């Protein structure tokens, strides 16, 4: 029964992605570069975060379902909670990272799934000033499991759907640039220096993609 439910869910997800891609393309000239850089193995996807549209435009760029680590506040709505979970979002308490969350993440890694993290931790309202200070989550997770990191740059969504705006603007262009994979060594207990070094690599790669 679980296999049947999973197959049905997968079918509807794939159908939704095709529809979303079409709508993004005809509305905002949606364009994706660097798909040849996507590895077939499990990895952590990191991207800049400037709009509520970002998870949607990233998801549309990949044929495989993505799993997003998202702050728990987004799950308070009874309407959006089931939709977010169906899309693959996992609620994270940034002040108290619970064991249950680690279990979900470890299960995804064992199943060779793709985990998406916005290392800035929140939407950047002033991307013209550069990236916000990166949080430790993505670097720490990659080091602990020896997972490679795939950097993705998002351009255009910050002008289309700004914070506190109820509806997106029709004018604008969206461009996704997928960078080359960053190999990360497995470190059982990453030090602050280890995490800092990985974050510097993430930041440098994202900044290059956003040029």
N, C-alpha and C positions, 0 to 999 in steps of 0.2 A: 504493500500500500504506500509506503514511504517513497519507493522508487517511482511509482506512478505520479504521486504528488509533485515530486522533484522534477519529473519530465514535463508535467503540465506547467509548472512554475517557470521552467527554463524556456518553454515554447512562448509563453506570454512575454517573458522578459526580452527575448530575441525580437519578437514582433514589435514591442514597445521601442526598442533601440532603433530599429529600422525607421519607424515613424518619427521618432525624435530627430534622427539624423536628417531626414527629409525636411522637417519643419525648420531646423536650425539653418540648413543650407539655403532654403528659399527666403527665409526671413532675414538672416544676418550673414549670408555668404560664408557659412561655416567651412573652415578649411583645416585640415590636419596634415602636419609634416612630420616625417621621421618614424612612420609606422614600422619601417624595417628594423628599427632599434629595439622593438619589443621582443624580449626573450621568451622562450617556450616554458621555462621553469618558473618557480615561485619567486616573487620579488616584492619589495615595498615601493609603492609609487608615491613620490613626493611632488607637491605642486604649490605654487604661490596661490594665495586666496584673496580675491578682491570682490567677489559677488556671490550671492545666493545661487546663481546659475552655475557656478564652478563644478559642483559634483555632477550635474547633468551633462555639461559639455565634455567632461572627462570620460564619463561613462559611455557616451556616444562614440568616442574615439576607439573603443576597444570592443572586440567581438565577444570576449569572455566577461562574465559578470564580475564586478568589482565589489570589494567589501570596505566600507568607509569607517574609520574611527571618528566618532562625532561626539561633541559635548552633550552631556545628559539633558541640558536645558532644552534642547531641540525636541526631546521626546515627551514633553509635558502635554502637548496637544493630543486629545483623544482621536482627533481626525487624522493627523499626520503621523502619529506613532506607528500604526500598523503599516502605513505606506513606506515610511523610512526603513522599517525592518525588512520589508519585502524587497526593497532596493538594495539591501545588504549593509545597512548602517548598524554600527555597534555603539551603544551608549557608553561613554567614558566619563567618570567623575575625576576631573583633573586634580582635585584636592585629595581624593582618596581612591587610588587605583586598586579596585577590588580584585580578589583572587578569581572570581567568576569571569571577569573580563579577560584575565590572562588565559584562563581555560579556553575561552572562545577563540582568542587569537592563536593559541597553540594548535587548536583543532584545525583552523584554517590553514596554518602553515603546513601541517602534516598532510592536508588534502591538496597541497600545491595551489592554493588560491592566491589571488592578488589583493594585498592590503593597501588601502589608500590613506595617507596621512597628510594633512596640511600643517607643516612644521611651524608655521607662524602662530598657530594656535587659535587665531581668530581672523576675521576679515580685515584686510589692510585698507583703510579709507584714503590713504595717501601713497599709492604705489609709485608715484613720480619721485618720491623721496627714498625709494629703495625698499628692500624687504624689512619686515619687523624682525626683532631678535628671535632666532629660532629656538623652539623648545627642545628638550632632550629626548622626547618619546621616540621619534623615527630613528635617530642615530643609535639610541640604546637598544631598541628592538632589533635593528639590523645587526649590531655587534653581537648581541646575545645569541642570535640564531645563525649568524654568518650569512645573512640574506643580502643579495645585491640590491642596490637602490636605483630606481629609474626616475630621473628628474623630468618633469613636464611643466612647460611654461604656458600660462594662459594669458592671452591678450585680447582686450576689447570688452570683456564682460563688465568691467568696472564702470564703463560709460553707459552700458545698456540697462543694467539693473543695480542702481545704487542703494545703499542702506537707507531704510525708512521710506523707500518708494514702494507703493502698493503694487504697481504694474511696471513691467519693463518697457523701455523705449523700442520703437520699431527700427529707428535709425541706428546704424552701427555695423561693425564687422567683428567676427570672432575668429581667432586663429589659435590653434593648439600646436605647440612645437614639442615633440618628444625627443629628448636627448639620448646620449649614449649611456649604457649601464655603468654604474659605479660599483666595482667589486669591493666587498667588505669582508674582512677576516672575522672568524668566530672568536669571540673573547668571552670567557665564562663570566667574569666580573669586570665589565668595562669601567675604566677610571674616568674622572672628569676630563682628563687630557685626551683620552680615546674619543669620548663623545664630542669634545670640542673640535677635534681634528676632522671627524666625519661631518659635523655641522658646517665646517668651513668649506668642505668639498661640495656639500649640498648647495650652500649659498652661492658659491662660485659658478656652479653649473646652472642654477636657476637664473642668475643674473645674465649669463651668456645667452640663454634661451629667450630672455625678455628684451634683448637688444633690438 
